Amino acid sequence: MYSITIDKVNKAFIANISGNVDVNQANVILKDFKNNAATINPKDYILIVNPENVSGNIFVFPILQSFLNLVAELKFKRIYLVNSDKNANLIEAASTLRFAGSVKEALNKH
């Protein structure tokens, strides 16, 4: 399951994802992310990625890499990864990456 929320008041683009993700779902999520990101100016927004108990098979990793490449291209103002202790091995930290314990904490740091 996933959801994407664009919070125009706090200038936050929030991507929540949970559960088992297969290749088809990962492609749908990536496409939806791109479409939603096209509706804002990412340089003015923070990105909050909130993965909760996400699992998937090895075939999802190339799609995850595509997601990370897209995030790098979009150049969000800052990037927050919620629950970073459990997910730190998923990404290489970029200069815009900040860690937050929750969506609320990321919004307050913004």
N, C-alpha and C positions, 0 to 999 in steps of 0.2 A: 504494500500500500504506500502511496506517496501523495503529497499535496504541495502545491506551490502557492505561496501567498505574496502578494506585492503590497507592502505596507507603505502607502504614500506619505502618511503623516511622519513616520520615523525614518523614511527613506531606506527601507529594508526589504530585501528580496529573500524570502524564507523558503527553503526547500526541506521538507520533512520526508523521510523515507523509513520504512520499517518492514520487517519480515523477510521472507525468502524472495530473491529477485532472480528471475530467469532472463535469458538473452532477449526474448521478445519484450518483456516488461522493461528491461534496461534501455532498449532502443526507444520505446515509447516515452520513458522518463526523459531521456536525452533530447528527443524531439520537442517535447513539451517545455523543457527548460529553455531551449533555444527560442521557441516561439514566444514565451513569456518575457525572456530577456530582451527581445526585439521591441517590446513595448515601452521600455524605459531607457534612460541613459545610465548604464552601469557605473560610470565614473562618479555619479552623484549618490549611489546606493551602496550600502553594505550588503554582503551576502552572508546569510546564516545557513549552514548545512547542518541538519539535525538528523543523523542516522540513529535509529533505535533498533537494536537487535537485528541488524541487517545480515543476511547470509546469502550466498550465491555460489555458483560453481566457477571453475577456472575460466570458462568461456565468457564470463561477464567482465573479466579484467580488461580486455581491450576496449570495451565500452566505457569502463571507469577511466581509463587513460584518455579517451576522447573527451570525456566530461572535464577532466582536469585541464586538458589543453584548451578547451572552450573557455573555462573559467579564467585561465591565464590571458587569453585573447581579449576577453571582455573588460578586463581591468577594473573590477569593482573597487570602490573606495577602500574597503577593508573586507577581509574574509574571516568568518568565525566558523569553527568546527565545534559543535556541541558535543560534550562528553568525550573530550579529546584523548583522555588516557586510554580508552578502549579502542580508539580509531587512529591513533597517531601513525601506525604503520601503513595506513592506506595512502598517505600522500607525503610528498616532500614539501616542507614548509617554504612558502614564498615570502617575500618581504611584506606583503599586504596581509598575511595570515595572522589572525589573532585567535586565541582559544577562549571559549566561554563554557561555563557549566550548564547554561540553559539559554533558551531564546531570550528570556527576560534580561538575563545578565548581559547578553550581547547588545540588546537594545539600549540598556543603561550605559554601557561603555561607549556607545556610538555618540 
